[in-house]
Amino acid sequence: GHFTFYVSCDNLALQSELSALIDRAEVSFLVRKVWFTPAGFSLNGKPFANSPLYRISEHYRFALGKAVDELGHSHVIVTEDDLLPSPDFLFYFRETASLLDQ
């Protein structure tokens, strides 16, 4: 396939529940890896560390760092857990990915 699926979660308390959900939903064949943000990741001593926006941005930095820096993916699609994509969602990104390279 053209796509590799990863799931990134910033709540370690949900680790077993999320893994079980992926197995129950019969999508485990699609999901290559589930990442969990390390507890307390780079929050200590940072300005605005207690801000929810800071925690969200750190989670995005963690997940994008995994996908781009560690695994070498050239393109990444980020969605939230409440997104219901259209049937042509992945087709659209596959067909327009070359525009990002220009």
C-alpha positions as CSV (number, residue, x, y, z in Angstrom):
1,G,0.0,0.0,0.0
2,H,0.8,3.6,-0.3
3,F,0.3,4.4,3.4
4,T,1.7,3.3,6.7
5,F,-0.5,3.9,9.7
6,Y,0.8,4.9,13.2
7,V,-1.2,5.8,16.3
8,S,0.3,8.2,18.8
9,C,-1.2,8.7,22.2
10,D,-0.2,11.1,24.9
11,N,-1.9,9.3,27.7
12,L,0.0,6.3,29.1
13,A,-3.1,5.3,31.2
14,L,-4.8,4.4,27.9
15,Q,-2.1,2.1,26.6
16,S,-3.8,-1.2,27.2
17,E,-7.3,0.1,26.3
18,L,-6.1,1.6,23.0
19,S,-4.2,-1.5,22.0
20,A,-7.3,-3.6,22.7
21,L,-9.5,-1.2,20.7
22,I,-7.2,-1.5,17.7
23,D,-7.3,-5.3,18.0
24,R,-11.1,-5.4,18.4
25,A,-11.7,-3.0,15.5
26,E,-9.8,-5.4,13.3
27,V,-7.5,-2.7,12.0
28,S,-4.3,-4.1,13.6
29,F,-3.2,-5.2,10.1
30,L,-3.2,-1.5,9.1
31,V,-1.5,0.0,12.2
32,R,2.2,-0.6,12.1
33,K,3.0,0.9,15.5
34,V,1.4,2.5,18.4
35,W,3.4,5.3,20.1
36,F,2.9,6.5,23.6
37,T,4.5,9.8,24.6
38,P,6.9,9.2,27.5
39,A,5.5,10.3,30.9
40,G,6.6,13.9,31.7
41,F,8.3,14.3,28.3
42,S,10.3,17.5,28.2
43,L,7.7,19.4,30.4
44,N,9.9,20.1,33.4
45,G,11.1,23.6,33.8
46,K,9.8,24.9,30.5
47,P,7.8,28.1,30.3
48,F,4.1,27.4,29.9
49,A,4.7,23.7,30.6
50,N,1.4,23.4,32.4
51,S,-0.6,24.9,29.5
52,P,-2.8,22.4,27.6
53,L,-1.5,24.0,24.3
54,Y,2.1,23.3,25.3
55,R,1.3,19.6,26.0
56,I,-0.5,19.3,22.6
57,S,2.4,20.9,20.8
58,E,4.9,18.6,22.5
59,H,2.9,15.6,21.5
60,Y,2.9,16.7,17.9
61,R,6.6,17.3,18.1
62,F,7.1,13.8,19.5
63,A,4.9,12.1,16.9
64,L,6.2,14.0,13.9
65,G,9.8,13.5,15.1
66,K,9.1,9.7,15.2
67,A,7.6,9.7,11.7
68,V,10.0,12.1,9.9
69,D,13.2,12.1,11.8
70,E,13.4,8.5,13.0
71,L,11.5,6.6,10.3
72,G,12.3,8.9,7.4
73,H,8.8,9.5,6.0
74,S,8.7,12.4,3.6
75,H,5.0,13.1,4.1
76,V,2.8,12.8,7.1
77,I,-1.0,13.2,7.5
78,V,-2.1,14.0,11.0
79,T,-5.7,13.5,12.1
80,E,-7.4,13.7,15.4
81,D,-9.3,10.8,17.0
82,D,-12.7,12.3,16.2
83,L,-12.2,12.7,12.5
84,L,-14.5,10.8,10.2
85,P,-12.7,11.0,6.8
86,S,-14.5,10.9,3.5
87,P,-14.1,7.8,1.3
88,D,-11.6,9.6,-0.9
89,F,-9.5,11.0,1.9
90,L,-6.3,9.0,1.3
91,F,-6.8,9.1,-2.5
92,Y,-6.8,13.0,-2.3
93,F,-3.6,13.1,-0.3
94,R,-1.9,10.5,-2.5
95,E,-2.8,12.5,-5.7
96,T,-1.7,15.9,-4.2
97,A,1.4,14.8,-2.4
98,S,3.6,15.8,-5.3
99,L,2.4,19.4,-4.9
100,L,4.2,19.5,-1.6
101,D,7.5,18.6,-3.3
102,Q,7.4,21.7,-5.6
